[in-house]
Amino acid sequence: MKLSFKRLGLAGGALIAAACATLAVPATAGADVHVVLPSQTDRLTMGDGTVVSVTRTGERAIINPSLGGTPLHRNAWVSGTYSVHTSKDAKKIKIQAGYVVGCQVNISGLTNSGNENGSVPSTGTPTGAVGGGATISVGPGQAVNYYINDVESADDCGNQKHSPKVTYKSTDHARLGYTNETMQISGCAGYAQARSMAVVYVITSNAEQVLTFYGKPFSLG
């Protein structure tokens, strides 16, 4: 009886261990994907000779499926920091940071540009969504702009207005950072991509310049 009891205990322990091991196996299909993106710098010279430098550092993203587990939904937490430097004081520097999100459309063709619009996907119709966990609805062949910041201010009549641009006055440098900003993507059953984007406005006493600065595309699954 004693020997038989020991054997039963060992067998039971093995079964329990096997069961625990089975329960501990991670659900790889639903695991978070961590993406680290390279730092980049771009420069241009304005018409009045002011040199503008834009640098993005610390860009990363965490992507996972939605809690509902449907192929139409994805969640992404994005982080990054933008630094703008000018060779002399500017009256204003404005930074409009965000992402281009595309569904079954090639957004790798977007290029850094010294104008506000830059290059946009010919097959996409960009629209806008503002941060704070906003849901981005994007269908096949579409590209949507997602903006990180929502700045509230009063207009000339005292009414509240909103803008995705953060303004810095009378300075030669500006810095804008964000950590784990949430993007919720819905409506895309196919391949989805995102790409960081910053539109930088520099206004001096004698010139104005807009620079569109794109990062490296990454997959949203």
C-alpha positions as CSV (number, residue, x, y, z in Angstrom):
1,M,0.0,0.0,0.0
2,K,2.8,2.4,0.9
3,L,4.7,1.8,-2.4
4,S,1.4,2.0,-4.3
5,F,0.6,5.3,-2.6
6,K,4.0,6.8,-3.6
7,R,3.5,5.8,-7.2
8,L,0.1,7.3,-7.2
9,G,1.5,10.5,-5.7
10,L,4.2,10.8,-8.3
11,A,1.8,10.1,-11.1
12,G,-0.6,12.7,-9.7
13,G,2.2,15.2,-9.4
14,A,3.3,14.6,-13.0
15,L,-0.3,15.1,-14.2
16,I,-0.6,18.3,-12.2
17,A,2.7,19.6,-13.5
18,A,1.7,18.8,-17.0
19,A,-1.6,20.6,-16.6
20,C,0.1,23.6,-15.1
21,A,2.6,23.6,-18.0
22,T,-0.3,23.5,-20.5
23,L,-2.0,26.4,-18.8
24,A,1.3,28.4,-18.7
25,V,1.9,28.2,-22.4
26,P,1.6,31.8,-23.7
27,A,-1.0,32.6,-26.4
28,T,1.6,33.7,-29.0
29,A,-1.1,34.6,-31.5
30,G,-2.3,37.4,-29.2
31,A,1.1,38.4,-27.8
32,D,2.1,42.1,-27.9
33,V,4.6,43.1,-30.5
34,H,7.3,45.6,-29.5
35,V,8.7,47.8,-32.3
36,V,11.7,50.0,-31.8
37,L,12.2,52.6,-34.6
38,P,15.4,54.4,-35.5
39,S,16.2,58.1,-34.6
40,Q,16.2,60.5,-37.6
41,T,17.2,64.0,-38.3
42,D,16.3,66.3,-41.2
43,R,17.5,69.9,-41.9
44,L,16.6,72.7,-44.3
45,T,17.5,76.3,-44.8
46,M,14.7,78.9,-44.9
47,G,14.6,81.8,-47.4
48,D,16.1,84.2,-44.8
49,G,19.0,81.8,-44.1
50,T,17.6,80.3,-40.9
51,V,18.7,76.7,-40.6
52,V,16.0,74.4,-39.2
53,S,16.8,71.0,-37.7
54,V,14.2,68.4,-36.7
55,T,15.1,65.3,-34.8
56,R,12.9,62.4,-33.7
57,T,14.2,60.1,-30.9
58,G,12.9,57.3,-28.7
59,E,10.2,56.2,-31.1
60,R,8.6,52.9,-30.3
61,A,5.3,51.1,-30.5
62,I,3.5,48.2,-28.8
63,I,0.9,46.5,-31.0
64,N,-1.7,44.0,-30.0
65,P,-5.0,42.7,-31.2
66,S,-8.2,44.2,-29.8
67,L,-9.7,42.7,-26.7
68,G,-12.6,41.5,-28.9
69,G,-10.1,39.5,-30.9
70,T,-11.6,40.4,-34.3
71,P,-9.4,40.9,-37.4
72,L,-10.9,44.3,-37.9
73,H,-9.4,45.8,-34.7
74,R,-5.9,46.6,-33.4
75,N,-4.5,48.6,-30.6
76,A,-1.2,50.4,-30.6
77,W,0.7,52.3,-27.9
78,V,3.1,54.8,-29.4
79,S,5.9,56.9,-27.9
80,G,8.4,59.4,-29.3
81,T,10.1,62.7,-28.9
82,Y,10.6,65.6,-31.4
83,S,13.2,68.3,-31.0
84,V,13.3,71.4,-33.3
85,H,16.3,73.7,-33.4
86,T,16.7,76.9,-35.4
87,S,20.0,78.8,-36.0
88,K,18.4,82.0,-34.6
89,D,15.3,82.8,-32.6
90,A,12.0,82.3,-34.3
91,K,8.8,84.2,-33.5
92,K,6.9,80.9,-33.4
93,I,7.6,77.2,-33.8
94,K,4.6,74.9,-34.1
95,I,4.8,71.1,-33.9
96,Q,1.9,68.9,-35.1
97,A,2.8,65.3,-34.3
98,G,1.0,62.2,-35.3
99,Y,0.8,59.1,-37.5
100,V,-0.4,58.1,-40.9
101,V,-2.3,54.9,-40.7
102,G,-2.9,52.9,-43.9
103,C,-5.0,49.9,-44.7
104,Q,-3.8,47.9,-47.7
105,V,-2.1,51.0,-49.1
106,N,1.6,51.7,-49.5
107,I,2.6,54.5,-47.2
108,S,6.3,53.9,-47.6
109,G,6.3,56.4,-50.5
110,L,5.7,59.3,-48.1
111,T,8.8,61.5,-48.2
112,N,10.1,64.3,-46.0
113,S,9.2,67.6,-47.6
114,G,9.7,71.3,-47.1
115,N,5.9,72.0,-47.5
116,E,2.9,71.3,-45.5
117,N,1.3,68.4,-47.4
118,G,4.4,66.5,-48.4
119,S,3.6,63.4,-50.5
120,V,0.4,61.5,-49.7
121,P,-0.7,58.0,-50.8
122,S,-2.4,58.3,-54.2
123,T,-4.9,55.6,-53.3
124,G,-5.7,56.9,-49.8
125,T,-8.0,59.6,-48.6
126,P,-6.5,61.1,-45.4
127,T,-8.9,62.2,-42.7
128,G,-8.2,63.3,-39.2
129,A,-8.5,61.8,-35.7
130,V,-7.2,63.4,-32.5
131,G,-5.3,61.6,-29.7
132,G,-6.5,60.6,-26.2
133,G,-7.4,57.1,-27.2
134,A,-9.3,58.1,-30.3
135,T,-10.5,55.3,-32.6
136,I,-9.3,55.5,-36.2
137,S,-11.7,54.0,-38.7
138,V,-9.8,53.1,-41.9
139,G,-10.9,50.8,-44.8
140,P,-9.0,49.1,-47.6
141,G,-7.1,51.6,-49.8
142,Q,-7.4,54.4,-47.2
143,A,-4.9,56.4,-45.2
144,V,-5.9,58.3,-42.1
145,N,-4.0,60.9,-40.1
146,Y,-3.9,60.5,-36.4
147,Y,-2.8,63.5,-34.3
148,I,-1.3,63.2,-30.8
149,N,-2.2,66.5,-29.3
150,D,-5.5,68.3,-28.8
151,V,-4.8,71.9,-27.8
152,E,-7.7,74.0,-26.5
153,S,-7.8,77.7,-26.7
154,A,-10.3,80.6,-27.1
155,D,-10.8,82.3,-30.5
156,D,-11.3,86.1,-31.0
157,C,-15.0,85.7,-30.0
158,G,-14.2,83.8,-26.8
159,N,-15.4,80.4,-28.2
160,Q,-13.4,77.3,-27.6
161,K,-11.3,75.9,-30.4
162,H,-9.1,72.9,-30.8
163,S,-5.9,72.4,-32.7
164,P,-3.4,69.5,-33.0
165,K,-0.5,72.1,-33.1
166,V,1.6,72.9,-30.0
167,T,3.0,76.4,-30.2
168,Y,6.3,77.7,-28.8
169,K,7.0,81.5,-28.9
170,S,10.2,83.5,-29.2
171,T,12.7,80.6,-29.0
172,D,15.3,78.8,-31.0
173,H,14.3,75.3,-29.9
174,A,11.2,73.3,-29.1
175,R,10.6,69.8,-27.7
176,L,7.5,67.7,-27.8
177,G,7.4,64.2,-26.3
178,Y,4.6,61.6,-25.7
179,T,4.6,58.2,-24.0
180,N,2.2,55.3,-24.6
181,E,-0.3,57.3,-26.5
182,T,-3.1,55.0,-27.5
183,M,-4.3,54.4,-31.0
184,Q,-7.3,52.2,-31.7
185,I,-7.7,51.1,-35.3
186,S,-10.9,49.6,-36.6
187,G,-12.3,48.6,-40.0
188,C,-9.2,47.2,-41.6
189,A,-9.4,43.4,-42.3
190,G,-6.2,43.4,-44.3
191,Y,-2.7,44.5,-43.9
192,A,-2.3,47.7,-41.9
193,Q,0.7,50.0,-41.4
194,A,1.5,53.2,-39.5
195,R,4.2,55.8,-39.9
196,S,5.1,58.7,-37.6
197,M,4.6,62.2,-39.0
198,A,5.4,65.7,-37.7
199,V,4.5,68.9,-39.4
200,V,6.8,71.7,-38.2
201,Y,5.9,75.3,-38.7
202,V,8.7,77.9,-38.3
203,I,7.9,81.6,-38.4
204,T,10.7,84.2,-38.3
205,S,10.6,88.0,-38.8
206,N,11.3,87.6,-42.5
207,A,10.1,84.1,-43.5
208,E,7.8,81.2,-42.9
209,Q,8.5,77.5,-43.5
210,V,6.6,74.3,-43.1
211,L,8.5,71.0,-42.9
212,T,6.7,67.6,-43.1
213,F,8.9,64.9,-41.4
214,Y,8.1,61.2,-41.7
215,G,9.4,58.2,-39.8
216,K,9.9,54.6,-40.8
217,P,6.8,52.6,-41.5
218,F,5.9,49.7,-39.2
219,S,3.3,46.9,-39.4
220,L,0.1,46.9,-37.3
221,G,-0.6,43.3,-38.4
